[in-house]
Amino acid sequence: MNDWRKRSIQEAEDYIRLHQSDVKERYRPAFHASAPVGWINDPNGLCWFRGMYHMFGQYHPYSAKWGPMHWGHWVSSDLLHWEWKGVAMAPDQDYDHAGVFSGTALVEGDTLVLMYTGVSEMQDGKLCQQQCIARSTDGIHFVKDPANPVIRISDLPPDVPPRDFRDPKLFRTADGYRAIMAARNEQGGEILVYSSPDLAEWKLEGRYAEGIGRMLECPDYHRIDGEDVLIFCVIGLPEEPGRFPCGHTAAYMTGKTKENPVGFQAESFEAVDLGLNFYAPQALDGPDGCILTAWLPGPSGIVPTDELGHQWAGVMALPRILHVKDGKLIQEPVGEIRKLRAKKQCFHEVLTEGVPLKGKHERCSEWVMHLKADREVVLKFFKGEGPGFCVTWDPEADTLTMDRDGCGYDMSGKLPSKVTANLGRKSGEITLDLIVDNCIAELFVNGGERVMSASVYPKDADDEWVLTSSGSCEAEVTCYDLSPQEKDV
Ligand code: FRU
């Protein structure tokens, strides 16, 4: 039973102060954002404001489980060192007492405008979702608009249920503002497009992407390298091995449009990340380009840091720079990651069956590999009493498989623990950049043509990594220890 009473920012801050030291840090990532105590999910309100990156996120301070949603807040100058700034918004109003759900930010001169979903309980006891606005001039303290909610359930088309109308993406157009929201109708998930001249009066412009999955969540919309990119999550997308590996998928479409996804001609529809746990991505347009992050472990059902009583849960993905090439997203880790590279081991060897390559690694490590082979090659790390975390490249099948089964704490809940991605370029060569930070592994393939991310909670992992091949493999491998104290290599 959820308790939908209003809660203030002060109440949350007091709780955090009192309970922060109860948290167990064993799986805390060193350079990925996480909460000081409590649960986080989706990144929200990503923006570049007054010379800093700001990231907000869905936050429930009072346990390591999902609960009445607040917005937590971090800032960073380099997208790797995130400073916690506390609670930006709490469910403290009649229209958002059951949750301050996901949304986005828009910088308007000296003002940071947030648009989010306020969830409230209606008189019949059912929940409804409406769109609200908050503003700040210092980037820390936010004032909710007295006219909230600005897009109400009375503005909904009659076939959209009021409890599934959320996650506004706000952006400017030549004639004012647009906001796109996730919703559903009898056919399945859809995106509703609203327009406004002034952020106060809103009107429904149209509906887009109708009938995808059961429901959509977290739409986002950017122009990248001259292409329009619509990003959203799909609940209940039919699985397609190698392409859409599970039913909860963060997907994107590229195409062309005039500042308005209604009438958007989609040229491609793909998963953003082909790994195990990547969900609710959001991007920002900043001085370094379009940068995307997301929430892990996503709607997995099982979160070891909660089950183990560590009192925190959830990590934001390593920010990635986005480009579009041939209608497909290219995602590369932000360049600043190179500054964390400390000790390194380099190898250039030809492996044969039964003659592996071995080395030692830390809990925060990076492997940069260039492999040439015609038979299967496997990298294993975080080996404990189980098989370890396995990444398998099969050049014949042109696939890459990530397998966490038997590595550390079991997470086999709603999401799979083994997944295979099609690579789409049979060439006998591959480049891999694998970045591991305690409880998260992110694998960038062939310069960001594919990315696979996973959560992993190793038990008493030993520190050996092993690369094996079932044929002949020419391997160039550099393994770095990553240290959050900035170092130039
Ligand atoms: C996605 C999501 C959003 C919603 C938020 C609630 O993970 O379900 O649709 O706004 O989480 O925390």
Residues whose N, C-alpha, C, O or C-beta is under 5 A from the ligand:
A	BS01	FRU	D42 Q58 M69 F101 S102 R166 D167 E217 C218 A280
